[in-house]
Amino acid sequence: MSRRRKFKAKIYEIEIESLSHEGRGISHIDNKVIFTRGALPGEKVVASRTLSRAKYEEADVVEVIDSSKDRIEPKCSVYGICGGCSFQHLSSHNQINAKNDWLQSAFLGQAKVQPKEWLEPIQVESWGYRRKARLGVRYVAKKEKVLVGFRERKSSFVTVMSRCEVLHPSLGDHLEVLSECIQSLSIKEHVPQIEVAIAEQDTILILRHLQPLNDNDEKVLDQYAQKLSITWYLQSGGLETIKPLNDSALLTYTIPNHSIEMTFLPNDFTQVNFELNKKMIDLALDLLQLNESDDVIDLFCGLGNFTLPISRYVNSVVGIEGDKGLVERAKENAKANDIANASFYKADLFEDVSGFEWFRGKKYNKALIDPARTGAIEIVELLPKLKVERLVYVSCNPATLARDTAKLIDLGFSLESAGVMDMFPQTAHVESIALFIRKK
């Protein structure tokens, strides 16, 4: 029998039983649940408590005593400090398996159901995939250095990092040069963040600045724009103040299997992972089983990421989105792609929509829903009134998907198939897709 370790306060030795939906190890001590970051099932670890509540505690791994066979060496040198990733100690194969388990658990726990078929998980390259990000910026006077990167886990401090393994390499490989650029500005102490938007051909950086730039600052930005092959945009206040430093850039991404090219603005919502997005669109369209007699509605349509590919195969498709700017861009994208059978409307899908022309007296035999993390319970309840028979639901939150699944079952739909897609490798974020068919 091994000798019991003597621990300082808030340090304990625990055995990890399972993995939470946030990727933290789960264990129990004195009727409390312990959530431990960086731990894997089957491991014995020394952990340092970081938070204590009546029913649970949070901790960080200090030492791994008995390691899981699934544990791997993280690729990033600041992993565990940086808040950008939480899963690098687990292989991509095991990451997607864990996410599939979480989705299964959500269905069973909230909807008391499993899909008739589990879809094969979708994965792409797990490094250098990220094309949208918000980077923190901080001038550290004591070191006379500007830091640029993701913020530290559970902290407002910017991680000291020279590169990022998950950011697209057009920027992820050059964080030191970007830091050097900001340090050369007269207002370096007044730059809190940089928004990143990387298209297929262009890299846009939106510089948030709390003080005006002088002429020399603009020259510095121009010089580094050439060095980094980027285009600068400036933001002095709210979103309405975003403007290009010089000429604006036309940002695009393609959906080649459906002959679509999308244009977007730097602050528009787009999927962060272009390669996974292409596969996700293909899968969604396959599940819908589209044909030229279909009338389809795409709810929370954004720029028309799904709407425009759908239009290639159906009689008509209607896209509904709450953001006026995205609706305008969706219409522009439809026109640019010579699409005449797609219509777009602005509507808040969390409010009463019964009076809208696209809803009142209309019928759509197929639908696609791609809501935010809060889900789509309000609009789900209206699907039978639209006579929807086949529904594809794309979700970024297993909990709200499972909640909405329970409602769909009450409304006469059956859960036919579901699966996970690794939109955010190296994180615990779960993207999933599910097919529902309404019983006749």
VOVO-209910 format. One record per residue (C-alpha): residue in three letters; x, z, y. Coordinates in steps of 0.25 Angstrom, whole numbers, padded with zeros to 4 digits, always signed. Layout:
ALAXZY
...
//
This chain:
MET+0000+0000+0000
SER+0006-0004+0013
ARG+0009+0006+0024
ARG-0002+0006+0035
ARG+0003+0001+0048
LYS+0003+0010+0061
PHE-0003+0002+0072
LYS-0003+0005+0087
ALA-0017+0005+0094
LYS-0025-0008+0093
ILE-0016-0013+0082
TYR-0021-0015+0068
GLU-0019-0022+0055
ILE-0030-0030+0050
GLU-0034-0040+0039
ILE-0042-0052+0043
GLU-0054-0055+0036
SER-0060-0068+0042
LEU-0059-0077+0055
SER-0069-0075+0066
HIS-0075-0088+0073
GLU-0065-0086+0084
GLY-0053-0087+0074
ARG-0050-0072+0074
GLY-0047-0064+0062
ILE-0058-0054+0058
SER-0056-0040+0052
HIS-0062-0027+0052
ILE-0058-0013+0056
ASP-0066+0000+0057
ASN-0079-0009+0057
LYS-0074-0017+0068
VAL-0071-0032+0068
ILE-0057-0036+0072
PHE-0055-0050+0077
THR-0040-0054+0077
ARG-0035-0066+0084
GLY-0024-0074+0076
ALA-0028-0068+0062
LEU-0033-0075+0050
PRO-0041-0071+0038
GLY-0034-0064+0027
GLU-0023-0059+0036
LYS-0018-0045+0039
VAL-0013-0044+0053
VAL-0009-0034+0064
ALA-0018-0035+0076
SER-0019-0030+0090
ARG-0032-0027+0095
THR-0036-0034+0108
LEU-0051-0030+0110
SER-0060-0019+0104
ARG-0075-0018+0104
ALA-0085-0010+0097
LYS-0086-0019+0085
TYR-0074-0028+0085
GLU-0060-0029+0090
GLU-0051-0041+0093
ALA-0036-0041+0090
ASP-0024-0051+0090
VAL-0014-0053+0078
VAL-0001-0046+0080
GLU+0005-0048+0066
VAL+0000-0055+0054
ILE+0004-0047+0042
ASP-0003-0055+0031
SER-0004-0070+0035
SER-0015-0079+0031
LYS-0011-0092+0023
ASP-0019-0099+0034
ARG-0010-0094+0046
ILE-0001-0104+0052
GLU+0009-0104+0064
PRO+0002-0107+0077
LYS+0008-0119+0084
CYS+0007-0114+0098
SER+0018-0104+0103
VAL+0008-0097+0112
TYR-0003-0096+0101
GLY-0009-0082+0101
ILE-0007-0081+0116
CYS-0014-0093+0121
GLY-0029-0093+0121
GLY-0030-0108+0118
CYS-0029-0107+0103
SER-0033-0096+0093
PHE-0031-0103+0079
GLN-0017-0109+0078
HIS-0013-0099+0067
LEU-0023-0106+0058
SER-0021-0120+0053
SER-0031-0131+0058
HIS-0037-0132+0044
ASN-0040-0118+0044
GLN-0045-0117+0058
ILE-0056-0128+0055
ASN-0060-0120+0042
ALA-0061-0107+0050
LYS-0070-0114+0060
ASN-0079-0120+0049
ASP-0080-0106+0044
TRP-0085-0101+0057
LEU-0095-0112+0058
GLN-0100-0109+0044
SER-0101-0094+0048
ALA-0109-0097+0061
PHE-0119-0106+0053
LEU-0121-0095+0043
GLY-0121-0083+0053
GLN-0131-0089+0063
ALA-0139-0100+0057
LYS-0138-0095+0042
VAL-0135-0109+0038
GLN-0124-0119+0033
PRO-0123-0134+0035
LYS-0127-0142+0023
GLU-0113-0149+0025
TRP-0100-0144+0031
LEU-0093-0155+0039
GLU-0078-0157+0037
PRO-0071-0151+0049
ILE-0066-0160+0059
GLN-0051-0158+0064
VAL-0041-0166+0072
GLU-0027-0163+0077
SER-0027-0148+0080
TRP-0016-0148+0091
GLY-0015-0155+0105
TYR-0030-0158+0104
ARG-0036-0151+0117
ARG-0039-0159+0129
LYS-0047-0150+0137
ALA-0042-0136+0141
ARG-0041-0126+0153
LEU-0027-0121+0155
GLY-0023-0109+0163
VAL-0013-0109+0174
ARG-0006-0097+0179
TYR+0006-0095+0188
VAL+0015-0083+0184
ALA+0022-0078+0196
LYS+0032-0069+0188
LYS+0037-0081+0180
GLU+0035-0091+0191
LYS+0028-0100+0181
VAL+0014-0107+0179
LEU+0008-0105+0165
VAL-0002-0116+0160
GLY-0009-0115+0147
PHE-0021-0108+0140
ARG-0024-0094+0144
GLU-0019-0083+0135
ARG-0029-0078+0124
LYS-0039-0068+0131
SER-0031-0069+0144
SER-0031-0076+0158
PHE-0016-0078+0156
VAL-0010-0092+0154
THR-0003-0093+0141
VAL+0012-0096+0143
MET+0013-0110+0135
SER+0021-0123+0137
ARG+0012-0131+0128
CYS-0002-0131+0121
GLU-0003-0136+0107
VAL-0018-0138+0108
LEU-0019-0145+0121
HIS-0017-0160+0121
PRO-0002-0163+0121
SER-0004-0171+0135
LEU-0005-0157+0141
GLY-0002-0147+0130
ASP+0013-0152+0129
HIS+0015-0150+0144
LEU+0010-0137+0149
GLU+0024-0133+0154
VAL+0024-0145+0163
LEU+0010-0142+0168
SER+0014-0128+0171
GLU+0026-0133+0179
CYS+0017-0142+0187
ILE+0008-0131+0191
GLN+0020-0122+0194
SER+0024-0133+0204
LEU+0011-0131+0212
SER+0010-0123+0225
ILE-0003-0117+0219
LYS+0002-0114+0206
GLU-0003-0100+0207
HIS-0017-0105+0210
VAL-0019-0114+0197
PRO-0027-0107+0187
GLN-0030-0118+0177
ILE-0029-0132+0172
GLU-0041-0139+0165
VAL-0036-0150+0155
ALA-0043-0163+0151
ILE-0036-0172+0143
ALA-0042-0186+0140
GLU-0037-0196+0131
GLN-0028-0203+0142
ASP-0027-0192+0153
THR-0024-0178+0155
ILE-0032-0171+0166
LEU-0028-0157+0172
ILE-0037-0150+0181
LEU-0029-0141+0190
ARG-0037-0129+0195
HIS-0031-0124+0208
LEU-0036-0113+0217
GLN-0028-0117+0229
PRO-0026-0131+0235
LEU-0014-0140+0230
ASN-0005-0145+0241
ASP+0001-0159+0241
ASN+0014-0155+0233
ASP+0005-0149+0222
GLU-0002-0162+0221
LYS+0011-0169+0220
VAL+0016-0159+0209
LEU+0003-0162+0201
ASP+0005-0177+0202
GLN+0019-0176+0197
TYR+0015-0168+0185
ALA+0003-0177+0183
GLN+0013-0188+0180
LYS+0022-0179+0172
LEU+0010-0174+0163
SER+0002-0187+0163
ILE-0010-0179+0168
THR-0020-0180+0179
TRP-0023-0168+0188
TYR-0036-0164+0193
LEU-0038-0152+0203
GLN-0049-0141+0203
SER-0049-0132+0215
GLY-0063-0126+0212
GLY-0075-0129+0203
LEU-0076-0141+0194
GLU-0081-0149+0206
THR-0067-0148+0212
ILE-0060-0155+0201
LYS-0053-0168+0206
PRO-0041-0176+0202
LEU-0028-0174+0209
ASN-0027-0189+0211
ASP-0034-0199+0203
SER-0045-0195+0193
ALA-0043-0198+0178
LEU-0053-0205+0169
LEU-0053-0196+0156
THR-0058-0202+0143
TYR-0059-0199+0128
THR-0063-0209+0118
ILE-0072-0208+0106
PRO-0067-0221+0099
ASN-0076-0221+0086
HIS-0088-0223+0095
SER-0081-0231+0106
ILE-0083-0221+0117
GLU-0074-0217+0129
MET-0078-0205+0137
THR-0073-0202+0151
PHE-0073-0188+0156
LEU-0069-0179+0168
PRO-0058-0168+0167
ASN-0068-0157+0167
ASP-0078-0163+0158
PHE-0081-0157+0145
THR-0074-0165+0133
GLN-0070-0161+0120
VAL-0056-0155+0119
ASN-0052-0162+0107
PHE-0054-0177+0108
GLU-0050-0180+0093
LEU-0060-0170+0087
ASN-0071-0175+0097
LYS-0070-0189+0091
LYS-0072-0183+0077
MET-0083-0174+0082
ILE-0091-0186+0088
ASP-0089-0194+0075
LEU-0094-0183+0067
ALA-0106-0180+0076
LEU-0110-0194+0076
ASP-0109-0195+0061
LEU-0118-0183+0059
LEU-0128-0188+0068
GLN-0129-0201+0060
LEU-0132-0210+0072
ASN-0140-0223+0071
GLU-0145-0233+0081
SER-0159-0227+0081
ASP-0155-0213+0085
ASP-0158-0206+0098
VAL-0148-0195+0100
ILE-0147-0183+0110
ASP-0133-0177+0113
LEU-0135-0163+0119
PHE-0123-0157+0127
CYS-0117-0171+0128
GLY-0106-0169+0138
LEU-0099-0182+0141
GLY-0107-0189+0130
ASN-0096-0186+0119
PHE-0106-0187+0108
THR-0117-0195+0116
LEU-0109-0208+0118
PRO-0104-0209+0104
ILE-0118-0207+0099
SER-0123-0218+0108
ARG-0116-0228+0100
TYR-0125-0226+0088
VAL-0139-0223+0092
ASN-0151-0228+0100
SER-0149-0217+0111
VAL-0142-0204+0114
VAL-0145-0194+0125
GLY-0134-0184+0130
ILE-0138-0171+0137
GLU-0128-0163+0145
GLY-0128-0152+0155
ASP-0116-0156+0163
LYS-0120-0167+0174
GLY-0106-0172+0175
LEU-0105-0174+0160
VAL-0118-0181+0159
GLU-0113-0191+0170
ARG-0100-0193+0162
ALA-0108-0196+0149
LYS-0116-0206+0156
GLU-0103-0213+0162
ASN-0097-0212+0148
ALA-0109-0219+0142
LYS-0109-0230+0152
ALA-0094-0232+0151
ASN-0096-0234+0136
ASP-0107-0243+0137
ILE-0117-0234+0131
ALA-0132-0236+0135
ASN-0139-0228+0125
ALA-0134-0214+0130
SER-0141-0206+0140
PHE-0136-0193+0147
TYR-0144-0182+0153
LYS-0140-0169+0160
ALA-0147-0156+0155
ASP-0145-0141+0153
LEU-0147-0140+0138
PHE-0149-0125+0139
GLU-0161-0127+0147
ASP-0175-0133+0145
VAL-0173-0148+0144
SER-0187-0152+0139
GLY-0190-0159+0153
PHE-0178-0168+0152
GLU-0180-0183+0150
TRP-0171-0183+0138
PHE-0179-0172+0131
ARG-0193-0174+0135
GLY-0200-0182+0124
LYS-0187-0187+0118
LYS-0182-0188+0104
TYR-0168-0189+0098
ASN-0166-0189+0083
LYS-0152-0185+0084
ALA-0144-0175+0093
LEU-0130-0170+0096
ILE-0128-0156+0102
ASP-0114-0152+0107
PRO-0116-0139+0115
ALA-0107-0129+0122
ARG-0104-0116+0114
THR-0117-0110+0118
GLY-0124-0120+0109
ALA-0137-0127+0111
ILE-0148-0118+0106
GLU-0157-0122+0118
ILE-0157-0137+0115
VAL-0156-0136+0100
GLU-0171-0130+0101
LEU-0175-0143+0107
LEU-0170-0153+0097
PRO-0182-0153+0088
LYS-0190-0158+0101
LEU-0180-0169+0102
LYS-0183-0173+0088
VAL-0168-0172+0084
GLU-0166-0174+0069
ARG-0151-0174+0068
LEU-0142-0165+0076
VAL-0127-0164+0078
TYR-0123-0151+0084
VAL-0108-0150+0089
SER-0104-0135+0092
CYS-0092-0128+0098
ASN-0098-0114+0094
PRO-0102-0111+0079
ALA-0110-0099+0084
THR-0120-0107+0093
LEU-0120-0119+0083
ALA-0125-0109+0072
ARG-0135-0103+0082
ASP-0141-0117+0085
THR-0140-0120+0071
ALA-0150-0109+0067
LYS-0159-0114+0078
LEU-0158-0129+0073
ILE-0162-0124+0059
ASP-0174-0117+0065
LEU-0178-0130+0072
GLY-0178-0138+0058
PHE-0163-0143+0058
SER-0154-0142+0046
LEU-0139-0140+0047
GLU-0133-0152+0039
SER-0119-0151+0042
ALA-0108-0144+0051
GLY-0093-0143+0053
VAL-0082-0139+0062
MET-0073-0148+0071
ASP-0060-0143+0077
MET-0061-0146+0091
PHE-0052-0135+0095
PRO-0041-0133+0085
GLN-0032-0120+0086
THR-0044-0113+0092
ALA-0057-0106+0086
HIS-0066-0115+0093
VAL-0076-0121+0083
GLU-0082-0135+0085
SER-0093-0139+0075
ILE-0104-0149+0072
ALA-0117-0148+0064
LEU-0128-0158+0060
PHE-0142-0154+0060
ILE-0154-0161+0055
ARG-0169-0158+0058
LYS-0178-0157+0046
LYS-0190-0167+0047
//
